[in-house]
Amino acid sequence: MIKPDFSQPVPADLGTVHFIGIGGSGMSGIARILLGMGHKVTGSDLRDTSNVAALRELGATIHIGHDASHLGNPDTVVVTSALWPTNPEYVLAQERGIPILHRSAALAYLTTKNRLVAVAGAHGKTTSTGMVITGLLRLGVDPSFVNGGVIAELGASSSSGKDDLFIIEADESDGSFLHYDTAVALITNVDPDHLDHYGSLEAFEAEFGKFAQGAKEFVAISSDDPGAVRVSNLLQDKRIITFGQAQTADVRLIEIDATGARVSFTIQFDGNDYSATLNIPGVHNAINAAGAFAVLVGLGFDPATSLAGIATFRGTERRFELHGVRRGVSVYDDFAHHPTEVSAALSAARAVVGDGKLITVFQPHLYSRTRLMHKEFAEALALSDQVVVMDIYAAREDPEPGVTGQLVSDSFADAGKVHYVPLWDDAPAVAASLASEGDFIVTMGCGDVYRMVPQILDALES
């Protein structure tokens, strides 16, 4: 794992920029903006993804695989935390003395001349960021933005706008969200995560407190999440707008109807009621909408028009995204990788599937998270009728002895609904064999489990 280093001076002119791991959602968004600014962009990634293809169409030169020969002769190199320090392109850039910027430092550089709205939280960031962006566009504002996922309606995760607002999904996993010059902070929740980096829940919440305290204009923060409430209590002399279902919330959600494929709700704000129906399901998305609403009204926009704009949001890639139907079985993919996210996503899916079965193919992410939360994962996944548990997507971590996906499967109270399938090639057939007409299969996790969707569709056909 490469940790952010903000001591590296940012060159006055970035020149030609090489991205190591350019296909990631955050990296590809920054690359897209730099291409729009006229920079020559090169990069490398392990796989030829849709993000890579889109950047190539915009003029980027991208190699598949990591090799020292792929570095070329850039003026600046941008890296992500997911890289290993032994990456050959990274090592060569160090040897040659090329300025190396962490992704978050490059993003901070791009936002320096704007009013920055930074969205942070253990989960809900990508959707909430997308809702803020969509609402602003519907209000006639042209913001710059970098989101952690492709906004379905826009077909992009980033854009360079003409107005002064810049909206970003801020990453708390490595503490880099503290380095932005934030005007408005939106905190969706402070559910414990990334404790391998922070060491304790208290340290995790303290960093969120620093992030919120640094917001120059105001903080929009959950009224319901216990961690967020504790962070609110750390703040001094801050304008705070709370949102959620608590009676004390400044933006209060009432009358939530999440029984179908679209969630409806009413927001009480400043003595008035405003109702909306989203194009996506789930109580959690009503809460995300309330957070986005808090940002927009905090910025001074009309409440009714703001909510109407947010309600046009059509989702982001890898958030309960339908990929196909075979034999009457619908196959979805979802990014959820924390027990709270898993529970929220499956609750929403349960409301949509009706009388059908819900079959989840779950890929745990990170050895440390699996070790710390395997019981909580099992409890959340039990909202499914059947679960296929795969082995762990390591990402930036080395393997830990005895830590596998079996920790999750062995933690199920009902062993009859879980199947531990460590071999990738076996999982599609197992999932397909469990499904009948009217059922949903959902691949779930923030690793590469989404790549299994075509194989599941093929398995259903055969």
C-alpha positions in Angstrom: 0.0 0.0 0.0 1.3 3.5 -0.9 0.3 6.1 1.7 -0.5 9.7 0.7 2.5 12.0 0.9 1.5 15.6 0.8 5.0 16.8 1.4 5.7 16.3 -2.3 5.5 19.7 -4.0 3.0 19.9 -6.8 4.8 21.0 -10.0 3.8 24.4 -11.4 3.0 22.6 -14.7 2.0 18.9 -14.5 3.0 18.4 -18.1 2.5 14.9 -19.3 0.9 12.8 -16.5 1.2 9.1 -16.1 -1.3 7.3 -13.9 -0.3 3.9 -12.4 -3.7 2.2 -12.0 -5.6 4.6 -14.2 -8.7 2.4 -14.5 -9.9 3.0 -10.9 -12.9 5.1 -10.4 -11.1 8.0 -8.7 -8.0 7.8 -10.8 -9.9 7.7 -14.1 -12.0 10.7 -13.0 -8.9 12.8 -12.4 -7.4 11.6 -15.7 -10.5 12.7 -17.5 -10.3 16.2 -16.1 -6.6 16.6 -16.9 -7.4 15.5 -20.5 -10.0 18.1 -20.6 -7.5 20.7 -19.5 -5.2 19.8 -22.4 -2.7 17.6 -20.6 -1.2 14.6 -22.3 -2.2 11.6 -20.2 -0.7 8.1 -20.2 -1.3 5.2 -17.8 -1.4 1.5 -17.0 -3.8 -0.9 -15.4 -4.2 -4.6 -14.8 -7.3 -4.9 -16.9 -8.9 -3.3 -20.0 -12.1 -2.0 -18.4 -14.8 0.4 -19.5 -13.0 3.2 -17.7 -9.9 2.5 -19.7 -11.8 2.3 -23.0 -13.5 5.7 -22.2 -10.1 7.4 -21.5 -8.6 6.0 -24.6 -11.4 7.5 -26.7 -10.6 10.9 -25.0 -6.9 10.5 -26.2 -5.1 8.8 -23.3 -2.4 6.2 -24.1 -2.9 3.3 -21.8 -1.0 0.0 -21.4 -2.5 -3.2 -19.8 -0.2 -4.6 -17.2 2.4 -3.0 -15.0 5.9 -2.9 -16.4 8.7 -0.4 -16.2 8.6 0.0 -20.0 5.1 1.4 -19.7 6.3 4.5 -17.7 7.5 6.4 -20.8 8.8 9.9 -20.1 6.2 11.7 -18.1 6.7 15.0 -16.2 4.4 13.8 -13.3 3.3 10.4 -12.0 0.0 9.9 -10.1 -0.4 6.8 -7.9 -3.2 5.2 -5.8 -3.0 3.6 -2.4 -3.9 0.3 -3.9 -0.4 0.0 -5.5 2.4 -2.0 -3.9 5.6 -0.1 -3.3 7.4 -2.7 -5.5 5.3 -1.7 -8.6 8.0 -1.5 -11.4 6.6 1.8 -12.8 6.6 3.4 -9.4 10.1 2.1 -8.6 11.5 3.5 -11.9 9.7 6.9 -11.4 11.4 7.1 -8.0 14.8 6.2 -9.4 14.4 8.9 -12.1 13.3 11.6 -9.6 10.0 12.2 -11.4 7.5 14.0 -9.1 5.0 11.4 -7.8 1.7 12.6 -6.5 -0.8 10.5 -4.6 -4.3 10.5 -6.2 -5.7 12.6 -3.3 -2.9 15.2 -3.7 -3.6 15.5 -7.4 -7.3 16.0 -6.7 -6.5 18.6 -4.0 -4.4 20.4 -6.6 -7.3 20.4 -9.1 -9.8 21.9 -6.5 -7.6 24.7 -5.1 -9.4 27.5 -7.1 -13.0 26.3 -6.3 -15.5 26.2 -3.4 -15.1 22.5 -2.5 -17.9 20.3 -1.4 -16.3 17.1 0.0 -18.5 14.1 0.7 -17.1 11.6 3.3 -18.5 8.6 5.3 -18.0 4.9 5.7 -20.7 4.3 3.1 -23.2 6.2 0.9 -20.5 8.6 -0.4 -20.7 7.8 -4.1 -24.5 7.9 -4.2 -24.7 11.1 -2.1 -22.1 12.8 -4.2 -24.0 11.8 -7.4 -27.2 13.2 -5.9 -25.5 16.6 -5.0 -24.1 16.8 -8.6 -27.4 15.9 -10.2 -29.3 18.4 -8.1 -26.9 21.2 -9.0 -27.1 20.4 -12.7 -30.9 20.5 -12.5 -30.6 23.9 -10.7 -28.7 25.2 -13.7 -25.3 25.1 -12.0 -22.3 23.7 -13.9 -20.0 22.2 -11.2 -16.7 20.4 -11.6 -16.8 17.0 -9.9 -14.9 13.8 -9.3 -17.1 10.9 -8.0 -16.1 7.4 -6.9 -18.4 5.9 -9.5 -19.9 6.6 -12.9 -23.2 8.6 -12.7 -25.6 6.6 -14.8 -27.3 9.6 -16.4 -24.1 11.3 -17.3 -22.0 8.3 -18.3 -19.0 9.8 -16.4 -17.5 10.0 -13.0 -16.0 13.4 -13.5 -16.3 16.7 -15.3 -14.7 20.1 -15.4 -17.5 22.7 -15.1 -17.7 26.5 -15.6 -19.0 27.4 -12.1 -17.0 27.8 -8.9 -18.3 24.7 -7.1 -16.2 21.5 -7.1 -17.9 18.3 -5.7 -15.7 15.4 -4.7 -16.1 12.0 -3.0 -13.4 12.3 -0.3 -11.6 9.2 0.8 -11.3 8.6 4.6 -9.6 5.2 4.3 -6.1 6.6 4.5 -6.7 10.0 6.1 -6.3 11.9 2.9 -9.6 13.7 3.2 -8.0 16.0 5.8 -5.8 17.6 3.1 -8.5 19.2 1.1 -9.4 22.9 1.4 -13.1 22.1 2.2 -15.8 24.7 2.1 -18.7 22.3 2.7 -18.4 18.9 4.4 -21.1 16.3 3.9 -20.7 13.3 6.3 -23.1 10.4 5.5 -22.1 8.3 8.6 -19.1 7.4 10.7 -19.6 3.6 10.9 -16.4 1.9 12.1 -14.2 0.9 9.1 -10.5 1.1 8.1 -9.5 0.3 11.7 -6.4 -1.3 10.3 -5.3 2.2 9.4 -6.6 4.1 12.3 -6.1 1.6 15.1 -9.2 2.4 17.1 -12.7 3.7 16.8 -11.8 6.8 18.8 -9.0 7.7 16.3 -11.4 7.0 13.4 -14.0 9.4 14.8 -11.4 12.0 15.8 -10.2 12.2 12.1 -13.8 12.8 11.0 -13.9 15.6 13.6 -10.9 17.2 12.1 -12.3 16.9 8.6 -15.6 18.5 9.7 -14.0 21.2 11.8 -11.9 22.2 8.7 -15.0 23.0 6.6 -15.1 26.8 6.2 -18.8 27.3 5.4 -20.9 24.5 7.0 -21.2 20.8 7.8 -24.1 18.6 6.8 -24.1 15.5 9.0 -26.3 12.5 9.9 -28.5 13.0 12.9 -29.1 9.2 13.2 -25.7 7.5 13.0 -24.2 7.2 16.5 -20.6 7.9 15.2 -21.8 11.0 13.3 -23.6 12.2 16.5 -20.3 11.8 18.4 -18.4 13.7 15.7 -21.0 16.5 15.8 -20.3 16.9 19.5 -16.6 17.4 18.8 -17.3 20.5 16.6 -16.9 24.0 17.9 -18.2 27.2 16.4 -19.5 25.4 13.2 -22.6 25.9 11.2 -24.1 22.4 11.3 -27.1 21.1 9.3 -28.3 17.6 10.6 -30.3 15.2 8.4 -32.1 12.0 9.1 -35.1 10.5 10.9 -34.3 11.9 14.3 -36.9 14.3 15.6 -34.2 16.9 16.2 -32.9 16.7 12.6 -32.8 20.0 10.7 -33.7 18.1 7.6 -36.1 15.4 8.9 -37.2 12.4 6.9 -40.7 11.2 7.5 -43.3 8.9 5.8 -40.7 6.7 4.1 -42.2 4.1 1.8 -39.5 1.7 0.6 -41.7 -1.3 -0.3 -41.1 -1.2 -4.0 -38.5 -0.4 -6.7 -38.7 3.3 -5.9 -38.5 4.8 -2.5 -40.8 7.7 -1.5 -40.5 10.1 1.4 -41.2 13.5 2.8 -38.7 16.0 4.1 -39.6 18.5 6.8 -37.4 21.5 6.6 -37.7 25.0 8.0 -41.4 24.6 8.8 -42.4 23.1 5.4 -42.9 19.6 3.9 -41.4 18.5 0.6 -42.2 15.1 -0.9 -40.3 13.1 -3.5 -40.0 9.7 -5.1 -36.6 8.5 -6.2 -35.8 6.3 -9.2 -33.9 3.9 -6.9 -35.0 1.7 -4.0 -34.1 1.6 -0.3 -34.4 3.6 2.9 -30.7 4.2 2.8 -31.2 6.1 -0.5 -33.9 8.3 1.1 -31.3 9.1 3.8 -28.7 9.9 1.1 -31.1 12.2 -0.6 -31.7 14.0 2.7 -28.0 14.6 3.0 -27.8 16.0 -0.5 -30.8 18.2 0.2 -29.0 19.5 3.3 -26.0 20.5 1.2 -28.1 22.3 -1.5 -30.3 24.2 0.9 -27.2 25.0 3.0 -25.7 26.6 -0.2 -28.8 28.7 -0.5 -30.8 26.9 -3.2 -34.6 26.7 -3.1 -35.7 23.6 -1.1 -38.5 22.4 -3.5 -36.4 22.8 -6.6 -33.4 21.2 -5.0 -35.4 18.1 -4.0 -37.0 17.9 -7.4 -33.5 17.9 -9.0 -32.2 15.3 -6.6 -35.2 13.0 -7.3 -34.1 12.8 -11.0 -30.9 10.9 -10.0 -30.8 7.5 -11.7 -28.0 5.8 -9.7 -24.4 5.0 -10.3 -22.6 2.0 -11.7 -22.2 -0.9 -9.3 -25.0 0.2 -7.0 -27.8 -2.4 -7.4 -27.1 -2.3 -11.2 -29.1 -4.7 -13.4 -26.9 -6.5 -16.0 -29.3 -9.0 -17.6 -32.1 -11.5 -17.2 -31.8 -15.2 -18.1 -34.5 -17.8 -17.6 -36.5 -15.2 -15.7 -33.6 -14.7 -13.2 -32.4 -11.1 -12.9 -28.6 -10.6 -12.3 -27.5 -7.5 -10.4 -24.2 -6.2 -9.2 -23.6 -4.1 -6.1 -20.5 -2.4 -4.6 -21.4 -3.1 -0.9 -18.4 -4.2 1.1 -19.2 -3.2 4.7 -21.8 -5.0 6.9 -24.0 -1.9 7.1 -23.8 -1.4 3.3 -24.6 -5.1 2.7 -27.6 -4.9 5.0 -28.9 -1.7 3.3 -28.4 -3.1 -0.2 -30.1 -6.4 0.5 -33.0 -4.8 2.3 -33.6 -2.7 -0.8 -33.2 -5.7 -3.1 -35.7 -7.7 -0.9 -38.3 -5.0 -1.4 -37.9 -5.2 -5.2 -37.7 -9.0 -5.6 -41.1 -9.5 -4.1 -41.9 -13.3 -3.8 -38.7 -14.3 -5.5 -35.6 -15.6 -3.8 -32.5 -13.3 -3.2 -29.2 -15.1 -3.9 -26.1 -13.2 -3.1 -22.6 -14.0 -4.4 -20.3 -12.2 -1.9 -16.6 -11.5 -2.3 -15.1 -10.3 1.0 -12.7 -7.3 0.6 -9.5 -7.1 2.7 -8.2 -9.6 5.2 -8.3 -7.2 8.0 -11.9 -6.2 7.4 -12.9 -9.9 7.1 -11.1 -10.8 10.3 -12.7 -8.0 12.3 -16.2 -8.2 10.8 -16.9 -11.8 9.7 -19.7 -12.2 12.2 -21.4 -8.9 11.2 -21.1 -9.9 7.5 -22.8 -13.2 8.2 -25.6 -11.5 10.0 -26.1 -8.9 7.2 -25.9 -11.5 4.4 -28.5 -13.6 6.1 -31.1 -11.2 4.7 -30.6 -13.3 1.5 -32.3 -16.6 0.9 -29.0 -18.2 -0.3 -25.5 -16.9 -0.2 -22.4 -18.0 -2.1 -19.3 -16.8 -0.2 -16.1 -16.5 -2.2 -12.5 -16.0 -1.1 -11.1 -12.6 -0.1 -10.1 -9.9 -2.6 -6.8 -8.8 -1.0 -6.5 -5.4 -2.6 -3.6 -3.6 -0.8 -3.1 -6.3 1.9 -0.9 -9.4 2.3 -2.7 -12.6 3.2 -3.3 -13.4 6.9 -2.9 -17.0 8.0 -6.3 -18.6 8.7 -8.3 -15.6 7.3 -10.4 -16.7 4.3 -14.0 -16.4 3.2 -14.8 -19.4 5.3 -14.7 -17.2 8.4 -17.8 -15.5 7.0 -19.6 -18.7 6.0 -18.8 -20.5 9.3 -20.4 -17.5 11.1 -23.9 -18.1 9.6 -26.5 -19.1 12.2 -28.3 -21.1 9.5 -25.6 -23.2 7.6 -28.3 -24.3 5.2 -28.4 -21.0 3.4 -24.6 -20.5 2.8 -22.2 -22.1 0.4 -18.4 -21.4 0.7 -17.0 -21.6 -2.9 -13.4 -20.6 -2.8 -12.7 -21.3 -6.5 -13.8 -18.5 -8.9 -14.7 -20.9 -11.7 -17.1 -22.9 -9.5 -19.1 -20.0 -8.2 -21.3 -19.1 -11.3 -22.6 -22.6 -11.6 -23.4 -22.8 -7.9 -25.3 -19.5 -8.0 -27.2 -20.4 -11.1 -28.2 -23.8 -9.7 -29.9 -22.0 -6.7 -32.0 -19.7 -8.9 -35.5 -20.1 -10.4 -37.7 -17.8 -12.4 -38.5 -14.6 -10.5 -35.3 -14.7 -8.4 -32.5 -12.2 -8.1 -28.8 -13.0 -8.1 -26.6 -10.2 -6.8 -22.8 -10.2 -7.0 -21.6 -8.1 -4.1 -18.3 -6.6 -3.1 -15.8 -3.8 -4.1 -13.2 -6.1 -5.6 -13.5 -7.7 -9.0 -16.6 -9.9 -8.4 -18.5 -7.8 -10.9 -16.4 -9.6 -13.6 -18.4 -12.7 -12.8 -21.7 -11.4 -14.1 -21.3 -12.6 -17.7 -20.3 -16.1 -16.4 -23.4 -16.2 -14.2 -25.6 -15.2 -17.1 -24.0 -17.9 -19.2 -24.5 -20.5 -16.4 -28.2 -19.6 -16.2 -28.6 -20.2 -19.9 -26.9 -23.6 -19.7 
